[in-house]
Amino acid sequence: MKRFRFSSLMLVLGLLFIYLPMLILVIYSFNASKLVTVWGGWSIKWYVGLLDNTQLMGSVVRSLEIACYTAVAAVALGTLAAFVLTRITRFKGRTLFGGLVTAPLVMPEVITGLSLLLLFVAMAQMIGWPQERGIVTIWIAHTTFCAAYVAVVVSARLRELDLSIEEAAMDLGARPWKVFFLITIPMIAPSLAAGGMMSFALSLDDLVLASFVSGPGSTTLPMEVFSAVRLGVKPEINAVASLILLAVSLVTFMVWFFSRRAEESRRKAIQQAIEEGAADSWKQPDVRRAQTPEAA
């Protein structure tokens, strides 16, 4: 009983430590006062004022656009890297390739951002691209380190799969690419979704890399918030953060709801198949008995 109470207390304290600052932020987004730390009553004028703040809303749209592009590219590249590491066990440079894939996980973002900046500058001088740094360079930088996270998540899932299913499909005449798209991809779909959501969140939250590889007119939301916080937190920042929390919560709830629905449907289908198989096994001896001369 004491152990249960202690664990419950730690759980409550942990949840309060994580979610209480978010709750305070949402409450102060309805503050009527211009001073963030002084409560001046309830008001929604800061949410209405977001419509007139084109610079802040433009950074929000830009960050969401880059995050979507990053999630798609990181899932594609990370899945291919994970497939190579788990399915192709022997090739020259495999150890080096695995180290290069996971290097962005342990590399400081300052070093990664500086190296990418020097790369883009050298490419602009040699081949003339990119002429200016913007959304494309930020997307490439975010994909660089987000693909490493996807590769780790997908690799763990691929190692748990039963290879006999893929081998049986190829024995029946399926081509490797068909096995990959029709069998492997559906079985690792949860890990792909997890990697995509992780990449989206990491890209939306990144500040260091975007600061190195961004240019004029490509300010992201974290950069806008960081520059505004140095001069004092504005109530519009609380309103934007509250809207992002609401959007993320709705997406998370929808993913959980549909995943749970799909899991329940699969369990019902499995249970129904088991019941039908049991019923057939009970009926089969009766049919055989009825067909014997003695039963006739």
PyMOL commands that set and color helices and strands:
alter all, ss='L'
color gray80, all
select helices_A, chain A and resi 2-28+45-49+54-87+94-106+109-126+135-160+163-171+176-187+189-205+208-213+221-229+235-291
alter helices_A, ss='H'
color red, helices_A
deselect
rebuild
show_as cartoon
